[in-house]
Amino acid sequence: MELLQGLQTRRSIRGFQPKPVPQELIRTVLSAAGRSASYTNTQPWEVAVVTGAKRDELSGVLYELARSNTPTNYDVLTPTSWPEALEQRSKIHGARRFEALGIGRGDTERRNELRLKNFQFFDAPCAMFMFMDSTLGPWSTLDMGIFLQGLTLSAHGAGLGCCLQASLAGYPDAIRDCLGIPNTKKLIVGMSMGYPDLDAPLNAYQSTRMELDEFVKWY
Ligand SMILES: Cc1cc2nc3c(=O)[nH]c(=O)nc-3n(C[C@H](O)[C@H](O)[C@H](O)COP(=O)(O)O)c2cc1C
């Protein structure tokens, strides 16, 4: 796939075929992402790949925490407010997603069902959790973001789909416990990955973008 075409066609995938992803393909995709740029080549990313019985176990733990509305405890600072323009985009994103799924404003039950799908990894056969050392700061978080863009694009290029999920990072202690990861590693974000099912209702919605001239000034 052409690189530019890949960038233009990548999208979050929230419905997957019930077909496992061969480990060799996961390795290919991760190793391409591992070529990402980073501050003085420090490569802070550490990835936990979770499939099979462990995937089911972890999904069960997270689902129960989310279902019972256990308070989240993110390792990374989460925003409590946004500048107005960003808040507006976020609201439009939420409203259009619910609209595409035919979920009404007051339908709290279906809205909650949709939220909980995150913790079932949207039925993807593979989940990933991205960690970095807890002593690291914003520059390394930037490196993590570059790595994640590489990962989503390499997955797309390999015929896979994925969804980055901040929601999966809300219960880092449970994830570390389940995977035997020390608390010297902080959880940045989670991700679901698999072969896309483009007919799945959750994939009906396609995000929009602001116009180029809204975010670029020429000097
Ligand atoms: C850091 C980050 C966290 C995200 N968390 C979630 C999430 O918890 N659940 C979800 O369904 N999508 C999540 N997304 C996906 C965004 O909603 C999506 O990228 C955005 O709406 C643009 O859509 P697109 O990726 O299809 O272009 C996240 C994306 C990023 C980059």
The ligand as a Gaussian input file, in Angstrom:
#p B3LYP/6-31G(d) Opt

LIG

0 1
 C       -4.949000       8.324000      22.596000
 C       -6.234000       7.821000      21.982000
 C       -7.192000       7.240000      22.799000
 C       -8.378000       6.736000      22.242000
 N       -9.281000       6.094000      23.062000
 C      -10.380000       5.514000      22.512000
 C      -11.242000       4.713000      23.328000
 O      -11.038000       4.533000      24.539000
 N      -12.306000       4.120000      22.723000
 C      -12.562000       4.267000      21.381000
 O      -13.544000       3.700000      20.894000
 N      -11.755000       5.025000      20.586000
 C      -10.668000       5.623000      21.120000
 N       -9.804000       6.342000      20.321000
 C      -10.069000       6.482000      18.877000
 C      -10.506000       7.910000      18.532000
 O      -11.844000       8.108000      18.913000
 C      -10.322000       8.103000      17.014000
 O       -8.957000       7.994000      16.690000
 C      -10.833000       9.457000      16.522000
 O      -12.209000       9.586000      16.747000
 C      -10.563000       9.642000      15.027000
 O      -11.132000       8.587000      14.295000
 P      -10.274000       7.640000      13.347000
 O       -9.180000       7.022000      14.177000
 O      -11.255000       6.629000      12.844000
 O       -9.698000       8.491000      12.250000
 C       -8.612000       6.867000      20.843000
 C       -7.644000       7.462000      20.041000
 C       -6.467000       7.920000      20.595000
 C       -5.415000       8.530000      19.692000

